[in-house]
């Protein structure tokens, strides 16, 4: 069903004309048909009244009795002569003669509406109703029969009104034809009138649409129209010309400013003297993770919720000098920002506003922290095995140890620390290689690699009296991966789960397919990882329990290698863990097309 608001003006006017025309036709038709019916009924009543008078004159010589055979014959003659139904009713309502029906089967007529009217009114009574006796719609006309001033009976004449319907039907056909021609002419005139009004408006609308799309050279041809339409067209053309000039001017200025601000790597926020934001460039929006519409026209304190930024801005306004500060801001991630607050002064030193230049130095500070932590961790990790190696070598060189078992034990410790040092260096080289190179992913059998790694580590699990279970979907498709790297990831994750699970524990490895991905997870019921350590667990050299990790032979680089390998495969390593309950590491690989 069409909605009125979505219809065009032309269609609305035509619909309104049609509704008005149909309403006029309907009301006229109802008026004429009702009047004609009333006219024919009145004529019929006049005719029945005339016949009733003739019959009353003839009745004066008759006796109103139920057993009067002469009266019955007379009723038949009157009915035939007048083409009506004639009924004689006594004053008590008993029918004593009827031209169309056996009076013995007819009930008392005292309560008939036309009889009641004839008895109670000085004028004759009339009623239109359906006759159960005759089986037709009848017009009844009743007059009192009086003799010497006394009421002795009722004369009722009735005639079917079907003929009126047939006459009215013919009239209706004539009216309908006339009204159809009238409606057709009216609709054509309405359409022509609507077209003459709507077409100029459509031209204005079309021109406005083209202007809104950027074609500012569009104008309305004024000579085609006259009167109010011509005035509208002239004013529209004037407005379009002014708009074109203004838009061109504003666009040029806007493009120049946007080009300058958008090309800046630093964030820029301009404020007025009241501290309300008037301009913010894309770099500043990225720094504060906010939309321009949510900050423009508002104060900094209400938009950024940073008291320090607002405080330094007000200090720059008060001192009327440039202030530079390093600020920490969180929304939602914490960022370190180098902010410079510059007051804008007029020639009379009056404050007009200010500019804040922002440089995001978060990554720089992180890199400095990572560099410092890396140097410290590498130094510590290298120094620990080297200290042990040097200590035992000095002991062997400077002491005269004759006990062969002691010498072999010292040499074995030196060998273990050397191996540890070698593993550490190899892990660092592998991590550097993974971070600096982009590897080509190829379709390979992930199911085969998982089963191979689980079989490889099953003996280690048995030695630690752990239950190592594998749950894997059947007929897994090939996935995109680098075989050796994924094998290294699986060994690292499953081996860690075995290492950090106490005797009698359980390690479950699951591989499932969901849509276009293969999900891998390894879950244990070991010691778990505290919530505070979970964000840093994938950092290089970070250990939750340093003493336990070193005792188990960990270098602290394994999970960092895992994270970088999984990133190279377009996925992300995820962790779920509760301290004292266990941990679950999981990631997905994309199914090969």
Secondary structure as the mmCIF struct_conf table of DSSP 4:
data_model
#
loop_
_struct_conf.conf_type_id
_struct_conf.id
_struct_conf.beg_label_comp_id
_struct_conf.beg_label_asym_id
_struct_conf.beg_label_seq_id
_struct_conf.end_label_comp_id
_struct_conf.end_label_asym_id
_struct_conf.end_label_seq_id
HELX_RH_3T_P HELX_RH_3T_P1 UNK A 4 UNK A 6
BEND BEND1 UNK A 7 UNK A 7
HELX_RH_AL_P HELX_RH_AL_P1 UNK A 9 UNK A 59
TURN_TY1_P TURN_TY1_P1 UNK A 60 UNK A 61
BEND BEND2 UNK A 62 UNK A 62
TURN_TY1_P TURN_TY1_P2 UNK A 66 UNK A 67
HELX_RH_AL_P HELX_RH_AL_P2 UNK A 69 UNK A 82
TURN_TY1_P TURN_TY1_P3 UNK A 83 UNK A 83
BEND BEND3 UNK A 84 UNK A 84
STRN STRN1 UNK A 85 UNK A 90
TURN_TY1_P TURN_TY1_P4 UNK A 91 UNK A 92
BEND BEND4 UNK A 93 UNK A 93
STRN STRN2 UNK A 95 UNK A 98
BEND BEND5 UNK A 99 UNK A 101
HELX_RH_3T_P HELX_RH_3T_P2 UNK A 103 UNK A 105
TURN_TY1_P TURN_TY1_P5 UNK A 110 UNK A 111
HELX_RH_AL_P HELX_RH_AL_P3 UNK A 113 UNK A 120
BEND BEND6 UNK A 121 UNK A 123
HELX_LH_PP_P HELX_LH_PP_P1 UNK A 124 UNK A 124
STRN STRN3 UNK A 125 UNK A 131
TURN_TY1_P TURN_TY1_P6 UNK A 132 UNK A 135
STRN STRN4 UNK A 136 UNK A 147
TURN_TY1_P TURN_TY1_P7 UNK A 148 UNK A 149
STRN STRN5 UNK A 150 UNK A 160
HELX_RH_AL_P HELX_RH_AL_P4 UNK A 162 UNK A 212
TURN_TY1_P TURN_TY1_P8 UNK A 213 UNK A 214
TURN_TY1_P TURN_TY1_P9 UNK A 216 UNK A 217
HELX_RH_3T_P HELX_RH_3T_P3 UNK A 222 UNK A 224
HELX_RH_AL_P HELX_RH_AL_P5 UNK A 227 UNK A 263
BEND BEND7 UNK A 265 UNK A 266
STRN STRN6 UNK A 267 UNK A 272
TURN_TY1_P TURN_TY1_P10 UNK A 273 UNK A 274
BEND BEND8 UNK A 275 UNK A 275
STRN STRN7 UNK A 276 UNK A 276
STRN STRN8 UNK A 277 UNK A 280
HELX_RH_AL_P HELX_RH_AL_P6 UNK A 282 UNK A 288
TURN_TY1_P TURN_TY1_P11 UNK A 289 UNK A 289
HELX_RH_AL_P HELX_RH_AL_P7 UNK A 292 UNK A 295
TURN_TY1_P TURN_TY1_P12 UNK A 296 UNK A 297
BEND BEND9 UNK A 298 UNK A 298
STRN STRN9 UNK A 299 UNK A 299
HELX_RH_AL_P HELX_RH_AL_P8 UNK A 300 UNK A 304
HELX_RH_AL_P HELX_RH_AL_P9 UNK A 307 UNK A 319
TURN_TY1_P TURN_TY1_P13 UNK A 320 UNK A 320
BEND BEND10 UNK A 321 UNK A 321
STRN STRN10 UNK A 323 UNK A 330
BEND BEND11 UNK A 331 UNK A 333
STRN STRN11 UNK A 334 UNK A 345
TURN_TY1_P TURN_TY1_P14 UNK A 347 UNK A 348
BEND BEND12 UNK A 349 UNK A 349
STRN STRN12 UNK A 351 UNK A 360
HELX_RH_AL_P HELX_RH_AL_P10 UNK A 362 UNK A 398
BEND BEND13 UNK A 399 UNK A 399
HELX_RH_AL_P HELX_RH_AL_P11 UNK A 404 UNK A 436
HELX_LH_PP_P HELX_LH_PP_P2 UNK A 439 UNK A 441
STRN STRN13 UNK A 442 UNK A 444
HELX_RH_AL_P HELX_RH_AL_P12 UNK A 446 UNK A 463
TURN_TY1_P TURN_TY1_P15 UNK A 464 UNK A 465
STRN STRN14 UNK A 467 UNK A 472
BEND BEND14 UNK A 474 UNK A 475
HELX_LH_PP_P HELX_LH_PP_P3 UNK A 476 UNK A 478
STRN STRN15 UNK A 479 UNK A 481
HELX_RH_AL_P HELX_RH_AL_P13 UNK A 483 UNK A 499
TURN_TY1_P TURN_TY1_P16 UNK A 500 UNK A 500
BEND BEND15 UNK A 501 UNK A 501
TURN_TY1_P TURN_TY1_P17 UNK A 503 UNK A 504
STRN STRN16 UNK A 506 UNK A 514
TURN_TY1_P TURN_TY1_P18 UNK A 515 UNK A 516
STRN STRN17 UNK A 517 UNK A 524
BEND BEND16 UNK A 526 UNK A 527
HELX_RH_AL_P HELX_RH_AL_P14 UNK A 531 UNK A 534
TURN_TY1_P TURN_TY1_P19 UNK A 535 UNK A 538
BEND BEND17 UNK A 539 UNK A 539
TURN_TY1_P TURN_TY1_P20 UNK A 540 UNK A 541
BEND BEND18 UNK A 544 UNK A 545
HELX_RH_AL_P HELX_RH_AL_P15 UNK A 546 UNK A 551
TURN_TY1_P TURN_TY1_P21 UNK A 552 UNK A 553
BEND BEND19 UNK A 556 UNK A 556
HELX_RH_AL_P HELX_RH_AL_P16 UNK A 558 UNK A 568
TURN_TY1_P TURN_TY1_P22 UNK A 569 UNK A 570
STRN STRN18 UNK A 574 UNK A 578
TURN_TY1_P TURN_TY1_P23 UNK A 579 UNK A 581
STRN STRN19 UNK A 582 UNK A 590
STRN STRN20 UNK A 591 UNK A 591
HELX_LH_PP_P HELX_LH_PP_P4 UNK A 592 UNK A 592
#
